[in-house]
Amino acid sequence: MRCAGEARGGEAVRARYILIMASYGHLAVGLLAGRLHGGADATRDQRTSAGTLLFFATLAVLPDVDILGVACGVPDLGPFGHRGFSHSLVTALALGLVCGAFAHRFGWPAVRTAVAATLAVASHGILDACCAGGRGIPLLWPLSDARFLSPWRVLPDAPRGLKMLSRPGLFDFAVEFAVFFPLTAFALWRGRPALLRARPTPASAGPAPAPARPAPALGTERALAPEMIRR
């Protein structure tokens, strides 16, 4: 990551966002976090519930809620504008701890929920820093106002507004879909990853077979035969 400077002269231009569409990559990473979390049935060999996947996918796109503030008049270039404090790793950690604190209400493990939620939210800012367009990301806010960009900006910037329906917008979406489709396929696959499969316990393996009865000795059989004839 490298620090990205930003001109602040003059008034901040208020960006108008119409029909903002979340980046497909954020949704894919959120689905992956939900799949690895597993929900309340994480110890069973079954598909992760749709509610769990939807929850973590929502967390992954949640940082872009800052566009609502920009639409209501918040300066776009400030820390509360788009790609501002909501994209910070500190914010991701805080949201992860909150999710972990309320995890018991859903029957989820607190530690695994906190880790998965933190990673889902933090992935948004990291992916944005790898996009080909846009400003830097304040990953360390409020500890630092510096904005960071990845030296490998290989991902297309998410098309915004009606530009999504243009030829370049559809092309960028197709590229992003191709890059993140394997994560989506893994998240929605019926089987459970081997690391999350429940291991059979001795209690669940069934009762132990009864030991075989030893065959009577030959002399014993001959001794019992006259006794049976007398009866």
N, C-alpha and C positions, 0 to 999 in steps of 0.2 A: 504494500500500500504506500502511496505517496501523498503528501499533503497538497491540496489544490487551492490556490489562491482565488479570490473572487472580488471583482470590483464592486464597491459599495457607493460610488459617487452618484449623486442625484437621488431622485425618489425611486423607490422600488416599484417596478411595474407590476400591477396586479394581473396575474394570469387568469384567464377564464377557462374553466374546465367544463366541457359539455360531454355528457355520456362517457365519463371516464371508465375505461375497462381495465381491470386488474391484469397484470402480466401473468401469462400462463405458467411461467417458471415458478412464480411464487406459489401458485395453487398446487403445482406438482410437488414442490418441496414440503408444503404443508400436509398433503396427503401422505407423503413418505413418513413424516414425523408421527402422524396418527397411526399409520400401520405399525411402525416400530414400537409405539407406545402400547398398542393392543387393546386399550380400554379395560373394562372390568373383567373381560374374559381372556386376559393376557396369558393365563396358564393353560388354556384349552386349545385344542387343535381345531380351530374354526376361524372363519373370516372375521376381521375386525368390523365392528358395527358401523353403519353409515353415519350415525350421530358422532362417533369418535372421529372419523375421517373429516366430517364437516367442521367439527370444532377446531381441529388443528389447521385445516385449510383456511378457516376464518382468521385464526391467529397470524398465519403467514402473510395475509394481505392487509391485516389491521393497520400497519404503519401508514398506509396510503389514506387513512381517514383524515390526515392533515389537509387534504384538498378541500374538505368542507369548510375549514377555517379560512382558507384562501378565498373561497367563493363568498364568504361572509365579510371579507375586508381585511383579514390578517395579512400583513406584508409578506409577500412570497419569499423574499430574500432573507428574512430573519430566521431565528432558530425555531419559530413556531410556524413557518411556512412549509411548503412542500419540500420533502427530503430534509426535514429538520430534526427536532429532538425525538420524534416518534421513530426515527430510523437508528437511534443510538443503541449501542450494546448495553448501556446502563438501563435504558428503558426496557429492553428485552429481558434483562435479569430481574427487574422489578415485577414485570408482568408474569414471569415464570414463577417467582416466589408467591405471588397472589394466587395463581392457579394451583400451586402445590398446597397452599393453605386450605383451599376449598375442595380439594380432590376427594376427600372422604365422603362428601355429599353424593358423589357419583359412584362410590365404591372403587375409586382408583387409588393406586399407590401414590403417596405424596411425593416421594423423591423422584420417581420415574416421571410423574406428571410435571414437576417443576423443571426437570432437565429437558424433556421433550418440548414443553411450551417455550422455554428460553431459546432453544435452538430454532424453533419455528419462527419466532418473531425476529431473532437476530439474523436469520438467513435473508430477510428482506433487504436490510441495509447492505449486507455483503454482496448480494446479487446486483443491487443497484450500482454498487461501486465498480462492478465488472461490466456495466453496460457501455455501449459505444457513445451514447449521448448523455446530456444532463450534467448537472453540477455535482461537486463532491458531496460526500456523506459525512456528517458530524458523528462519527462512530463513538467518540469519547465524551460527548456532551453529557452532563454539564462540567465534567472535569476539564474539557478543552473545547474551544470553539473551532478548532481546526477541522477542515473537511478533507476527506481522503478519497482517493481514486486508485483502483487497481492498475498496476502496470500492464496487465493483460485484460484489455477491455474488449472481450470477444463476443459478448452477448448483444443482440440488437436491442435498442431502447424500445420500451413498450409504446406502441402507437396510442395517441390520445385523441379523444373526440371522434369526429367523423372521419379523421384521417385513417382510422382503423379500416375503413371500407375502401380505401384507395389501393391501387396496385402495389406501391411500396409498403403500405401498411399490412396488406395481406401477405406479402412476401416475408416481411419481418416476423409475422405471426407464424408462418409456416416453418421458418428456420427455428424459431424458439420451440415450436411444437416438436420438431424432430429431435432437438437436443434433449428435451425433458420428458419425452414420451416413455423412455425406459423406466423412469422413476414412477410415472403414473401406472404403467402396466404392473410393476412390482407391487405398488400399494394396493391395487385393486384385484390382484391375483387371489384365487380362492385359498390356496395353501398358506400355511404360516411358515415364516422363516425358521430354519433349524434351530437358531439360537433361542427362539421364543417358544419352541414346542415343549410341552410338558413331558418330563421324563417319568416313566412308570416307576412307582414306588412298590416296595414289597407288599403293602396292603392291597394295592390295586392289581397286582399280578395274579390274584386268585389264590385259593387255598393250596397248600402244598400237597402233592399226591401222597396217599397212604403208603407206608412201606410194605413191600411184598412179604407175605407170610412164608417162612422157610418150609420147604418140603420135608415131611417126616422121613426119618431114616428108614431103611429097608427092614431092619429088625423090629422096629416099632410096629410097622404095618402087619408083619406076621404074628406079633403078639396080640394085636387087636382083633385079628380075624376069628380065633376061637371064641373070644368073648362075645362077639356079635352073633355067632351061631347059637350059643347058649341062650341068648335073649330071644 
